């Protein structure tokens, strides 16, 4: 989706560089920057920092390669980028893993956002290769600052956009399911596929932005190519 809650879809291409050091430190565009203070067979926990790129009413995105700009955000202004600081905890038991992550925005939305999921992980054979896969349910929730920034509509925004004024409180943002699979091609190169469905809920789903210009049902899908190398 062009934005969370959009009914318009786009194709994007994102570069990413992930750095890991001794099963403790990790840094990447998607996973953020974190440190495993606890890292054993069952538990993984520590601090994390992520970057929220915000949102522009003109829907400017340098990574878009297909799909038109959405017009749904006209008159709502921009949501500035934010640094999100917080922590994570993950518990693994057998083929399952459950995780919880809480982050506070600094700048931008200035809200508290939480994400939790439960995944089943396994391996399957395909074309003589061992394919790693994972799937399971996920939930996202946030405080009123976050929901108001992305789904609330002030009096000024209402006048400019034509949407009714709306105050978005704290609560559930979405619930859904995600899946991912990765297959090695060579010792260094692997390819992956991912997909997901999210249903917007509560204060978010009731926003005039979603009801009049968006969609409560959100689908995502894509492919990933990874090259690993050591220094």
Backbone torsions as a table, in degrees:
resi	resn	phi	psi	omega
1	UNK	NA	148.2	-179.1
2	UNK	-60.6	-32.5	172.8
3	UNK	-152.6	166.9	179.6
4	UNK	-63.0	114.5	-177.0
5	UNK	103.4	-1.5	-177.3
6	UNK	-75.9	149.2	171.5
7	UNK	-97.2	-4.7	178.0
8	UNK	-97.5	135.4	-177.1
9	UNK	-113.2	149.2	-178.4
10	UNK	-138.9	158.2	173.4
11	UNK	-106.4	131.6	-178.3
12	UNK	-125.6	154.2	172.3
13	UNK	-123.8	122.3	-178.5
14	UNK	-118.1	131.2	169.5
15	UNK	-85.6	151.8	177.5
16	UNK	-148.6	145.5	174.6
17	UNK	-131.3	121.4	-179.3
18	UNK	-113.2	131.6	178.9
19	UNK	-118.6	130.9	177.2
20	UNK	-126.6	145.5	179.8
21	UNK	-138.9	113.4	174.0
22	UNK	51.6	40.3	178.8
23	UNK	55.6	21.4	-179.7
24	UNK	-118.9	-60.2	-176.1
25	UNK	-95.5	139.7	174.3
26	UNK	-144.2	148.8	179.8
27	UNK	-152.1	129.3	175.6
28	UNK	-160.5	165.7	179.9
29	UNK	-63.7	-40.6	-174.3
30	UNK	-87.6	-41.4	-176.9
31	UNK	-87.8	-11.0	-178.4
32	UNK	82.1	-166.3	178.4
33	UNK	-113.8	124.0	-176.9
34	UNK	-147.7	171.0	179.7
35	UNK	-140.2	127.5	179.2
36	UNK	-82.0	92.0	175.5
37	UNK	-65.9	-39.9	174.1
38	UNK	-114.2	130.0	179.5
39	UNK	-155.5	93.8	177.8
40	UNK	-135.2	-165.9	-174.8
41	UNK	-62.6	-27.6	-175.3
42	UNK	-112.3	-34.1	-171.7
43	UNK	-120.7	145.7	171.7
44	UNK	-142.6	127.8	-177.0
45	UNK	-156.7	152.9	178.4
46	UNK	166.9	-175.6	178.5
47	UNK	-81.0	157.7	179.6
48	UNK	-149.6	149.7	175.1
49	UNK	-131.4	130.8	177.5
50	UNK	-127.8	167.9	-178.2
51	UNK	-122.3	120.6	175.3
52	UNK	-96.5	120.0	-174.0
53	UNK	-77.3	-2.9	178.1
54	UNK	74.7	-157.0	-176.1
55	UNK	-155.0	141.4	177.6
56	UNK	-115.5	142.9	-179.1
57	UNK	-68.9	-21.3	176.6
58	UNK	-85.4	-4.1	179.6
59	UNK	58.0	41.1	176.3
60	UNK	-74.6	127.7	179.4
61	UNK	-149.1	110.6	-177.2
62	UNK	-68.7	-11.7	-177.4
63	UNK	-95.5	-3.7	-178.5
64	UNK	-73.7	132.3	178.5
65	UNK	-119.3	-13.6	178.6
66	UNK	-155.7	151.1	-178.6
67	UNK	98.9	140.4	-179.0
68	UNK	-78.9	157.7	173.3
69	UNK	-63.4	140.0	176.4
70	UNK	-79.4	145.7	177.8
71	UNK	-101.0	1.3	-173.0
72	UNK	-67.9	-21.3	-174.5
73	UNK	-95.1	1.0	-178.3
74	UNK	-58.6	129.3	179.1
75	UNK	90.6	-6.9	-177.4
76	UNK	-94.2	-7.6	-179.9
77	UNK	75.1	179.8	-178.7
78	UNK	-97.8	150.0	167.8
79	UNK	-105.2	114.9	-175.7
80	UNK	-65.5	157.6	176.5
81	UNK	-64.0	152.6	-177.6
82	UNK	-138.9	145.8	168.2
83	UNK	-91.7	131.6	-179.4
84	UNK	-113.1	122.0	-179.6
85	UNK	-112.2	137.8	-179.5
86	UNK	-175.8	-149.5	-178.3
87	UNK	-148.3	166.1	-179.0
88	UNK	-138.9	154.9	172.9
89	UNK	-144.3	137.8	-179.5
90	UNK	-136.1	134.8	179.6
91	UNK	-122.8	126.7	179.9
92	UNK	-110.5	135.8	177.7
93	UNK	-145.1	111.9	-175.4
94	UNK	62.0	-133.8	179.1
95	UNK	-82.7	1.2	-176.9
96	UNK	-102.8	153.6	172.0
97	UNK	-144.7	137.4	178.4
98	UNK	-120.9	137.7	-177.5
99	UNK	-137.4	155.1	176.5
100	UNK	-140.6	134.2	179.8
101	UNK	-135.7	130.9	177.7
102	UNK	-123.8	133.9	-178.0
103	UNK	-140.1	139.0	177.2
104	UNK	-106.2	127.5	-179.3
105	UNK	-77.2	137.0	174.2
106	UNK	-113.9	111.0	-171.4
107	UNK	81.0	176.0	178.5
108	UNK	60.5	-124.3	-177.1
109	UNK	-70.2	-25.0	178.5
110	UNK	53.5	32.0	-179.0
111	UNK	-113.3	172.9	176.0
112	UNK	-102.2	127.3	-179.7
113	UNK	-126.0	140.7	179.5
114	UNK	-128.8	145.6	178.2
115	UNK	-135.4	134.5	177.2
116	UNK	-137.5	147.5	179.0
117	UNK	-152.9	163.9	175.9
118	UNK	-131.7	123.8	-176.2
119	UNK	-124.2	143.0	169.7
120	UNK	-103.0	126.0	-177.2
121	UNK	-116.9	143.3	179.3
122	UNK	-162.7	-176.1	179.8
123	UNK	-132.6	145.7	178.0
124	UNK	-141.1	151.8	179.1
125	UNK	-87.7	137.3	177.7
126	UNK	-153.5	122.5	-179.2
127	UNK	54.6	35.9	179.9
128	UNK	76.4	6.7	-179.8
129	UNK	-111.2	156.8	176.1
130	UNK	-95.6	113.1	-177.5
131	UNK	-96.2	124.1	175.1
132	UNK	-89.1	134.5	179.5
133	UNK	-137.9	158.3	177.7
134	UNK	-153.5	144.2	177.2
135	UNK	-157.7	156.5	178.5
136	UNK	164.1	176.2	-178.1
137	UNK	-78.6	158.6	179.9
138	UNK	-147.9	151.6	-179.4
139	UNK	-138.6	138.7	175.2
140	UNK	-123.4	134.2	177.9
141	UNK	-137.2	161.1	-175.0
142	UNK	-156.8	162.4	176.9
143	UNK	-84.5	179.9	-176.0
144	UNK	-66.5	-31.4	179.1
145	UNK	-62.1	-44.4	179.8
146	UNK	-66.8	-50.7	-177.4
147	UNK	-64.8	-35.1	179.0
148	UNK	-67.7	-38.4	-179.0
149	UNK	-64.0	-40.8	-174.6
150	UNK	-97.3	-25.0	-173.9
151	UNK	-128.5	-9.3	175.8
152	UNK	-78.7	157.6	-180.0
153	UNK	-133.3	112.6	-179.4
154	UNK	-76.4	173.4	178.4
155	UNK	-60.8	-41.9	178.4
156	UNK	-65.2	-44.9	178.7
157	UNK	-63.4	-36.4	178.6
158	UNK	-63.1	-43.6	-179.4
159	UNK	-65.3	-36.4	-177.0
160	UNK	-81.9	-31.6	-174.1
161	UNK	-98.3	-23.9	-176.0
162	UNK	87.0	-0.5	176.9
163	UNK	-87.2	151.8	179.9
164	UNK	-67.6	147.6	177.2
165	UNK	-63.4	141.1	-175.6
166	UNK	-153.7	136.6	176.1
167	UNK	-111.2	118.5	-177.0
168	UNK	-95.8	120.6	179.3
169	UNK	-89.0	-176.5	179.7
170	UNK	-73.3	157.5	176.2
171	UNK	149.0	-162.5	-178.6
172	UNK	-69.3	132.1	174.6
173	UNK	-90.7	-50.0	-178.4
174	UNK	-161.4	160.9	171.3
175	UNK	-139.5	150.1	-176.8
176	UNK	-177.0	-154.8	-177.8
177	UNK	-144.0	145.9	178.6
178	UNK	-134.3	157.0	179.2
179	UNK	-146.4	150.3	-179.0
180	UNK	-150.5	143.8	176.1
181	UNK	-142.5	143.1	179.5
182	UNK	-138.6	136.7	-179.9
183	UNK	-127.0	129.3	176.9
184	UNK	-73.1	139.3	176.5
185	UNK	-101.2	-46.5	172.6
186	UNK	-132.1	-173.7	178.6
187	UNK	-63.4	-26.5	-177.2
188	UNK	-108.4	-25.8	-173.6
189	UNK	-108.7	136.6	175.4
190	UNK	-141.2	156.9	178.2
191	UNK	-123.9	148.0	-178.4
192	UNK	-140.1	163.1	175.7
193	UNK	-136.0	145.6	179.5
194	UNK	-142.2	156.6	178.8
195	UNK	-159.8	160.6	-179.9
196	UNK	-166.2	160.6	175.0
197	UNK	-133.8	133.2	177.1
198	UNK	-129.2	139.0	176.1
199	UNK	-112.2	115.9	178.2
200	UNK	-67.4	148.0	-171.8
201	UNK	-142.8	168.1	170.3
202	UNK	56.7	-134.6	-177.2
203	UNK	-59.5	-32.9	-179.4
204	UNK	-69.3	-47.8	-178.4
205	UNK	-65.4	-25.7	-178.8
206	UNK	-82.5	-7.1	-179.9
207	UNK	-64.0	136.6	175.8
208	UNK	-57.0	-28.4	176.6
209	UNK	-59.2	-41.9	-179.2
210	UNK	-79.2	-44.4	-175.7
211	UNK	-66.5	-37.9	-174.4
212	UNK	-98.8	-30.2	-174.8
213	UNK	-125.1	-2.0	-175.2
214	UNK	-126.5	-155.0	-177.6
215	UNK	-151.3	132.7	178.1
216	UNK	-69.9	-22.4	-179.4
217	UNK	-94.3	123.4	-175.9
218	UNK	-123.8	124.9	-179.7
219	UNK	-117.5	140.2	175.4
220	UNK	-134.5	154.4	176.8
221	UNK	-166.4	154.3	179.9
222	UNK	-177.3	179.9	179.2
223	UNK	-125.9	153.3	-179.8
224	UNK	-138.7	137.2	173.9
225	UNK	-118.2	129.4	-174.7
226	UNK	-124.4	134.6	173.3
227	UNK	-120.4	122.1	-178.8
228	UNK	-104.4	139.3	176.9
229	UNK	-151.8	152.0	178.9
230	UNK	-110.1	154.9	178.9
231	UNK	-112.4	NA	NA
